[in-house]
Amino acid sequence: MPFGLSDAYYRATHHNAPNPFQGLLQSFVSRGVLVKICELCLVDAHFNNTELLPFVTPVPFSIDYIIEEQFAGAAVVYDSPVNVSLAGLTAQI
């Protein structure tokens, strides 16, 4: 969940460190990737939309979004609480 948080909120919740994912996500955005986050998960983790990076867009329920986008023919890369998989690269978080 924390990957989409702004530096201010990441610092407040993760030992006063900047968001290490911001640069990576920004590089994806500069190549046309849309970064979405599940609003239900965000609220469940006690965050809200105002605490997100400016280029991260919440979607009401990620499972619905993923299914709809895949049926529409979009390539969707998503994370899970344990693993993040990007183009064949897997990292534990």
Secondary structure, 3 states (H helix, E strand, C coil): CHHHECHHHHHHHCCCCCCCCHHHHHHHHHCCCCEEEEHHHHHHCCCCHHHECCCEEEECCHHHHHHHHHHCCCCCCCECCCEEEECCEEEEC
